[in-house]
Amino acid sequence: MRDESPKACNACGIDTITDETISILDKENSQVKEKILSLKATIDKGEQLERRVKTSRKDVEKKRDDIDKARQAWEKAKEEMVKYEKELHSNIQLMKSEQANITTWEKNINPILSGNEWENDWQKQPSAFIDELKLAVKRYQQQTKLLQETTLKLSNLHIVMENVAATCNGIKDQMPAWKAMVAQGKAPIQDLQGFANKLLMNVKTGIDLLNTATKKREENEKALSQFVQENPQIDLPRLSELSLLSVNDINQIERQIKGILDLALSKRIHLEQIQRQKEEHESKKPLFDDNDTIESLDDAIQKSEGKMVEINERKGSIAQLLHNDEENKRKLKQLLDESQRRKAVYDQWSRIDQMLGDAKGEKFKKIAQSYILGSLIHSANAYMKTLSDRYTLQVTPGTFIISIEDAYQGYARRAASTISGGESFLVSLSLALALSDIGSRLSVDTLFIDEGFGTLSGEPLQNAINTLHSLHAKSGRHVGIISHVEELRERIPVQIQVIQEGFSSNSIVQIVGS
């Protein structure tokens, strides 16, 4: 574009622009448009390039991350490869050692497996032989378990037999005549110890009842002799006949006698009334004089009739009184019958009251508890034998008094309140173990013993510890001992120790043993 064109245009009007100028302008305008389009296309390419650069940058960052992850995975794989190489090396060494062991075992096991007991060859058919061996191991484990259970049952049966033997000795002491009896056969009994204890209690109860019946018979014989002496008109045969009568028969006879006596009393009273009326009539009978006339007799008759009316009225009132008396007698008879019936009920309850002692049954309870205490003492003596052969517990029948016999002092018996500390511990332990055996529903699996061992030493202490050890082996019981005796630490495998931390109030609890 030339510099003169704008000046010319500014100097002249718009009509002076020529076609040449317009074509030049159009040409320049088209060039500018082309440049603008070219610049726009360049800008578009730049934006596309920028987007590609951003995308490439993201891909590069992602690949860098992938490379980092791959490097980490490679390092981890390298570490694992080193680890696996070490494990492979140790496995190879272990395999060589196991191979040597297998060779040794083959040499040792070939003579054992060379017989005809095994159906499958362990070298040719290892899988079948392993199955057969597993079955044999399972059978062996079952047999071992059965043997352990049988041993435990046998041990428990020994204890039961000792208790039953002690109970049988107690029965024979109560019934000396049974010592000479010979068993005729055998009968299966489920709870032999319970049956023996029940039999002992029944024997003791029977002996007590027999003694009571004997005493009652002597009292009855004395009363019968006295009755015969006081009533000579009734002899013993007549008494035997009367003894055959039942209570109902006696009550019926008493009612008949009472009815006869009441009737006789009523007749006697009626007779006495008639006799009094006769005497009164005779005393009031008028006497005729020589001066009596018909008119005077009529007047006397009228007066007598008036008195008769009064007498009849009085007779009616007396009849009503007699009727009331009969009604009262009937009610009295009903009351007497009710009294007899209640007296029979009272006699029945009175006999029960004599047996039980009072409304709470203290007397009967005392007797039953004394028998249970006797059974407890028998069981405690069985445990006492394992602790010491010196002492034996005794209980006075029918009471709660426990005494102790000392074999080292000529079986002298003394009260339980005089025993020493060591003896008291042995007695208490025996009674506690026996008490845990009482009852089929009561199961004591764990026993805790707090102190008491400090009063024992030497052989009694060893016997006590051995007995407590045998409880777990025989009956499966766990025994916990709370003690500070140093000698017990060597005999107790599992201990829970409480250790104080210095002089503070804190303590440490630790378990020693397994």
C-alpha positions in Angstrom: 0.0 0.0 0.0 1.4 3.4 -0.9 1.7 6.3 1.5 0.1 8.8 -1.0 -3.3 7.0 -1.0 -4.5 8.0 2.4 -3.4 11.6 1.8 -5.2 11.7 -1.4 -8.3 10.2 0.1 -8.2 12.7 2.9 -7.7 15.6 0.5 -10.5 14.8 -1.8 -13.9 13.2 -1.2 -14.8 9.5 -1.4 -15.8 9.9 -5.0 -12.1 10.1 -6.0 -11.3 6.4 -5.0 -10.6 4.5 -8.2 -11.2 0.8 -9.1 -7.5 0.2 -8.9 -7.5 1.3 -5.3 -10.5 -1.0 -4.6 -8.9 -4.0 -6.2 -5.7 -3.3 -4.3 -7.7 -3.1 -1.1 -9.6 -6.3 -1.9 -6.3 -8.0 -2.6 -4.8 -6.8 0.6 -7.9 -7.8 2.5 -7.8 -11.2 1.0 -4.2 -11.5 2.0 -5.0 -10.4 5.5 -7.8 -13.0 5.7 -5.4 -15.7 4.4 -2.9 -14.7 7.1 -5.6 -14.7 9.7 -6.8 -18.2 8.6 -3.2 -19.3 8.5 -2.6 -17.9 11.9 -5.8 -19.5 13.2 -4.8 -22.8 11.7 -1.3 -22.4 13.3 -3.0 -21.6 16.7 -5.3 -24.7 16.3 -2.2 -26.9 15.5 -0.5 -25.3 18.6 -3.5 -26.2 20.8 -3.6 -29.7 19.4 0.1 -30.0 19.9 -0.3 -28.7 23.5 -3.0 -31.3 24.2 -0.8 -34.0 22.7 2.1 -32.8 24.9 -0.1 -32.9 28.0 -1.3 -36.4 27.1 2.2 -37.5 26.4 3.3 -36.0 29.8 0.6 -38.0 31.5 1.6 -41.1 29.7 5.2 -40.5 30.6 4.3 -40.0 34.3 2.1 -43.1 34.2 4.9 -45.1 32.6 7.4 -43.7 35.2 5.0 -44.9 37.9 4.7 -48.3 36.2 8.5 -48.4 36.0 8.8 -47.6 39.7 6.2 -50.3 40.6 7.9 -52.7 38.3 11.3 -51.8 40.0 9.7 -52.4 43.4 8.1 -55.6 42.3 11.5 -56.7 40.9 13.3 -55.9 44.1 10.6 -57.7 46.1 10.8 -60.7 43.7 14.5 -60.6 44.1 14.2 -60.7 47.9 11.7 -63.5 47.7 14.0 -65.3 45.2 16.8 -65.1 47.8 14.4 -66.3 50.5 13.2 -69.1 48.3 16.8 -70.0 47.5 17.6 -70.2 51.2 14.4 -72.2 51.9 15.3 -74.5 48.9 18.7 -74.9 50.3 17.3 -75.8 53.8 14.7 -78.0 52.3 17.4 -79.8 50.3 19.4 -80.3 53.5 16.3 -81.4 55.3 15.4 -83.8 52.5 18.9 -85.3 52.6 18.5 -85.7 56.4 15.0 -87.2 56.0 16.4 -89.4 53.3 19.0 -90.7 55.7 16.3 -91.1 58.4 14.1 -92.9 55.9 17.0 -95.2 55.0 17.6 -95.9 58.7 13.9 -96.4 59.3 13.7 -98.8 56.3 16.4 -100.9 57.8 14.6 -100.9 61.2 11.1 -101.4 59.9 11.8 -104.1 57.2 12.2 -106.9 59.9 8.9 -105.7 61.5 6.9 -105.5 58.2 8.4 -108.6 56.6 5.8 -110.8 58.3 2.3 -111.8 57.1 0.4 -109.4 59.4 0.2 -106.6 56.9 -1.9 -107.3 53.8 -0.3 -104.6 51.7 3.4 -104.1 50.9 4.5 -100.7 52.1 7.1 -100.3 49.4 5.0 -101.5 46.4 1.6 -100.1 47.6 2.5 -97.2 49.9 -1.0 -95.5 49.7 -2.9 -98.7 50.6 -0.3 -99.4 53.4 -0.8 -95.9 54.8 -4.5 -96.4 54.9 -4.0 -99.8 56.6 -1.5 -98.2 59.0 -4.0 -95.4 59.9 -6.7 -97.9 60.7 -4.2 -99.8 62.9 -3.2 -96.6 64.6 -6.9 -95.7 65.1 -7.6 -99.2 66.6 -4.5 -98.8 68.8 -5.7 -95.4 70.1 -9.2 -96.9 70.7 -7.7 -99.8 72.7 -5.4 -97.4 74.6 -8.4 -95.2 75.5 -10.5 -98.2 76.5 -7.6 -99.5 78.6 -7.3 -96.1 80.4 -11.1 -96.0 81.0 -11.0 -99.5 82.2 -8.1 -98.8 84.5 -9.9 -95.7 85.9 -13.1 -97.7 86.4 -11.2 -100.5 88.1 -9.5 -98.0 90.5 -12.9 -96.5 91.3 -14.3 -100.0 91.8 -11.5 -100.7 94.2 -12.5 -97.7 96.3 -16.2 -98.6 96.1 -15.3 -102.2 97.2 -13.3 -100.9 100.1 -16.3 -98.7 101.1 -18.7 -101.6 100.6 -16.5 -103.9 102.6 -16.4 -101.4 105.5 -20.2 -101.1 105.2 -20.6 -104.9 105.2 -18.4 -105.1 108.3 -20.7 -102.5 109.9 -23.7 -104.6 108.9 -22.1 -107.8 110.4 -21.3 -105.9 113.6 -25.0 -105.0 113.8 -26.1 -108.5 112.9 -23.6 -111.0 114.3 -25.7 -114.0 113.1 -25.1 -113.0 109.5 -21.4 -113.7 109.8 -22.0 -117.4 109.5 -24.2 -117.1 106.4 -22.9 -118.3 103.1 -23.9 -116.6 99.8 -26.1 -118.9 97.6 -25.8 -117.0 94.4 -24.9 -113.7 92.7 -27.3 -110.9 91.7 -26.4 -107.9 89.6 -26.7 -104.6 91.5 -26.2 -101.2 89.8 -25.3 -99.0 92.8 -23.6 -101.5 95.1 -22.3 -98.9 97.5 -25.7 -97.2 97.7 -27.4 -100.5 98.2 -25.0 -101.5 101.0 -25.4 -98.1 102.7 -29.2 -98.4 102.4 -29.0 -102.0 103.8 -26.9 -100.8 106.7 -29.4 -98.0 107.5 -32.3 -100.5 107.2 -30.5 -102.9 109.6 -29.9 -100.1 112.1 -33.5 -98.9 111.7 -34.7 -102.5 112.1 -32.6 -103.0 115.2 -33.9 -99.8 116.7 -37.5 -100.7 115.9 -36.9 -104.2 117.4 -35.5 -102.7 120.6 -38.4 -100.3 120.8 -40.9 -103.1 120.1 -39.2 -105.3 122.7 -39.4 -102.5 125.3 -43.1 -101.9 124.3 -43.8 -105.6 124.6 -42.3 -105.7 128.1 -44.4 -102.7 129.1 -47.5 -104.3 127.6 -46.8 -107.6 129.4 -46.4 -105.8 132.7 -49.6 -103.8 132.1 -51.5 -107.1 131.1 -50.3 -108.8 134.2 -51.4 -105.9 136.3 -54.8 -105.9 134.6 -55.3 -109.6 135.2 -54.5 -109.1 138.8 -57.0 -106.2 139.2 -59.7 -108.0 137.1 -59.8 -111.7 138.1 -63.2 -112.1 136.4 -61.4 -111.8 133.0 -58.9 -114.5 132.2 -56.3 -114.8 129.5 -58.4 -116.8 127.0 -61.1 -114.2 127.3 -58.5 -111.5 126.6 -57.3 -113.5 123.6 -60.9 -113.5 122.2 -61.3 -109.8 122.9 -57.9 -109.1 121.2 -59.3 -110.5 118.0 -61.9 -107.8 117.8 -61.3 -105.0 115.4 -61.5 -101.3 116.3 -64.9 -101.1 114.6 -66.2 -104.0 116.5 -65.0 -102.5 119.8 -66.6 -99.2 118.9 -69.8 -100.9 118.0 -69.9 -102.9 121.2 -69.2 -99.7 123.2 -72.1 -98.0 121.4 -74.4 -100.9 122.2 -73.3 -101.0 125.9 -73.7 -97.3 126.1 -77.2 -97.5 124.5 -78.2 -100.3 127.0 -76.9 -98.2 129.9 -78.7 -95.1 128.7 -81.9 -97.2 128.3 -81.5 -98.7 131.8 -80.8 -95.2 133.2 -83.9 -93.9 131.5 -86.1 -96.8 132.8 -84.7 -96.3 136.3 -85.5 -92.6 136.2 -89.0 -93.3 134.9 -89.5 -96.0 137.6 -88.3 -93.6 140.3 -90.8 -91.0 139.0 -93.6 -93.5 139.1 -92.7 -94.6 142.6 -92.6 -91.0 143.8 -96.0 -90.3 142.1 -97.4 -93.4 143.8 -96.0 -92.4 147.2 -97.4 -88.9 146.7 -100.8 -90.2 145.6 -100.9 -92.6 148.6 -99.9 -89.8 150.9 -102.6 -87.5 149.5 -105.3 -90.2 149.2 -108.4 -88.8 151.1 -109.8 -90.8 154.1 -113.6 -91.1 154.4 -115.1 -90.1 157.6 -118.3 -91.1 159.0 -119.7 -87.6 158.5 -118.9 -87.6 154.7 -122.0 -87.1 152.5 -122.5 -87.3 148.7 -122.4 -83.6 148.5 -119.2 -83.4 150.4 -117.8 -86.2 148.2 -119.0 -84.3 145.0 -117.2 -81.2 146.3 -114.1 -83.3 146.9 -114.4 -84.8 143.5 -114.6 -81.4 141.8 -111.6 -80.3 143.8 -109.8 -83.4 142.8 -110.8 -82.9 139.1 -109.3 -79.4 139.3 -106.2 -80.8 140.8 -106.2 -83.5 138.0 -106.3 -80.7 135.4 -103.3 -79.1 137.1 -101.6 -82.4 137.3 -102.2 -83.1 133.6 -100.8 -79.7 132.7 -97.8 -80.4 134.8 -97.6 -83.9 133.2 -97.6 -82.2 129.8 -94.8 -79.8 130.8 -92.9 -82.8 132.3 -93.4 -84.7 129.0 -92.1 -81.8 127.1 -89.1 -81.7 129.4 -88.6 -85.5 128.9 -88.8 -84.9 125.1 -86.2 -82.2 125.4 -84.1 -84.5 127.6 -84.3 -87.2 124.9 -83.2 -84.7 122.3 -80.3 -83.6 124.4 -79.3 -87.2 125.0 -79.4 -87.8 121.2 -77.2 -84.8 120.6 -74.9 -85.9 123.5 -74.6 -89.3 121.9 -73.6 -87.7 118.6 -71.0 -85.6 120.4 -69.7 -88.7 122.2 -69.4 -90.5 118.8 -67.6 -87.6 117.3 -65.4 -87.5 120.3 -64.5 -91.2 119.9 -63.8 -90.6 116.2 -61.6 -87.6 116.9 -59.9 -89.6 119.7 -58.9 -92.3 117.2 -57.5 -89.6 114.9 -55.7 -88.1 117.9 -54.2 -91.4 118.9 -52.9 -91.9 115.3 -51.3 -88.5 115.2 -50.1 -88.9 118.8 -48.1 -92.1 117.7 -46.6 -90.1 114.8 -45.8 -87.3 117.2 -44.0 -89.7 119.5 -41.9 -90.9 116.5 -41.2 -87.5 115.0 -40.7 -85.7 118.3 -42.6 -82.4 117.5 -44.3 -80.5 114.7 -40.9 -79.8 113.0 -39.8 -83.5 113.2 -36.6 -82.7 115.1 -36.5 -86.2 116.7 -36.9 -88.0 113.4 -34.5 -85.6 111.7 -31.9 -86.2 114.4 -32.2 -90.0 113.9 -32.0 -89.7 110.1 -29.0 -87.3 110.3 -27.3 -89.7 112.8 -27.5 -92.5 110.2 -26.2 -90.3 107.4 -23.4 -89.2 109.7 -22.5 -92.9 110.4 -22.3 -93.5 106.6 -20.1 -90.4 106.3 -17.8 -91.6 109.0 -17.4 -95.0 107.2 -16.4 -93.3 104.0 -14.1 -90.9 105.9 -12.3 -93.9 107.5 -11.6 -95.3 104.0 -9.8 -92.1 103.1 -8.2 -92.0 106.6 -6.5 -95.3 105.9 -4.6 -93.8 103.0 -3.5 -90.8 105.1 -2.6 -92.6 108.4 -3.0 -96.1 109.8 -3.2 -94.7 113.3 -6.6 -93.0 113.6 -10.1 -94.3 113.2 -13.3 -92.2 113.5 -16.3 -93.4 115.5 -19.7 -92.0 116.1 -22.2 -92.8 118.8 -25.4 -94.2 117.2 -28.4 -91.9 117.4 -26.2 -88.9 118.2 -23.8 -86.4 116.5 -20.9 -87.1 118.9 -17.7 -88.0 116.9 -14.7 -89.6 118.7 -11.3 -90.8 117.4 -9.5 -94.1 118.2 -5.7 -94.1 118.4 -4.1 -97.4 117.4 -0.8 -96.3 118.8 -2.4 -95.9 122.3 -4.2 -99.2 122.5 -7.2 -98.1 120.5 -8.1 -95.6 123.2 -11.1 -93.5 122.3 -11.2 -89.8 123.0 -13.4 -86.9 122.0 -12.7 -85.1 118.7 -12.3 -81.8 120.5 -9.0 -83.1 122.1 -7.2 -83.8 118.8 -4.1 -81.7 117.9 -3.5 -79.5 114.8 -2.0 -82.2 112.6 -4.7 -84.7 113.6 -7.4 -82.1 113.1 -6.2 -81.5 109.5 -6.2 -85.3 108.7 -9.7 -85.7 110.1 -11.0 -82.6 108.3 -9.5 -83.7 105.0 -11.0 -87.2 105.4 -14.4 -85.8 106.2 -14.3 -83.4 103.3 -13.4 -86.1 100.8 -16.1 -88.4 102.2 -18.6 -85.5 102.1 -17.8 -85.0 98.4 -18.7 -88.6 97.7 -22.2 -88.5 99.3 -25.1 -88.4 96.9 -25.4 -89.6 93.3 -26.3 -86.1 92.1 -23.6 -84.3 93.9 -20.3 -84.0 91.9 -17.3 -82.3 93.4 -14.6 -82.0 90.7 -12.3 -79.4 92.4 -11.2 -79.1 96.0 -9.4 -76.2 97.6 -7.4 -76.7 100.8 -6.4 -73.5 102.7 -3.4 -74.1 105.0 -3.3 -77.0 107.4 -0.1 -78.5 106.0 2.0 -76.4 108.3 0.9 -78.6 111.2 2.2 -81.8 109.4 5.7 -83.0 108.8 7.5 -86.2 107.9 5.5 -89.2 106.9 2.0 -87.7 107.6 2.8 -84.8 105.2 4.0 -87.2 102.5 0.9 -89.4 102.9 -1.4 -86.4 102.7 0.3 -85.2 99.5 0.3 -88.7 97.9 -3.4 -89.0 98.7 -4.2 -85.7 97.0 -2.1 -86.7 94.0 -4.0 -90.0 93.7 -7.4 -88.1 93.7 -6.7 -86.8 90.2 -5.4 -90.1 88.9 -8.3 -92.1 90.3 -11.4 -89.9 90.1 -10.2 -87.0 87.9 -10.5 -84.4 90.6 -8.4 -81.2 90.7 -6.9 -80.2 94.1 -5.8 -76.7 94.8 -3.6 -76.1 97.9 -3.3 -72.6 99.4 -0.1 -72.8 101.6 3.2 -71.1 102.4 5.0 -74.4 103.3 8.3 -74.5 101.4 8.4 -78.3 101.2 5.2 -78.3 99.1 6.8 -76.4 96.3 8.9 -79.4 95.3 5.8 -81.7 95.2 3.3 -79.4 93.4 4.0 -79.3 89.6 1.7 -76.4 88.8 1.8 -73.3 91.0 0.1 -69.9 91.0 2.6 -67.7 92.9 1.7 -64.2 94.2 4.9 -62.1 94.6 4.9 -58.7 96.2 6.8 -55.9 94.4 9.2 -54.5 97.0 7.4 -52.7 99.8 4.5 -51.5 97.7 1.0 -52.8 97.7 1.3 -54.2 94.2 1.8 -57.9 93.5 2.6 -60.1 90.5 0.8 -63.3 89.8 2.7 -65.8 87.8 2.1 -69.5 86.8 5.0 -71.9 87.4 4.9 -75.3 85.8 2.6 -76.7 83.1 
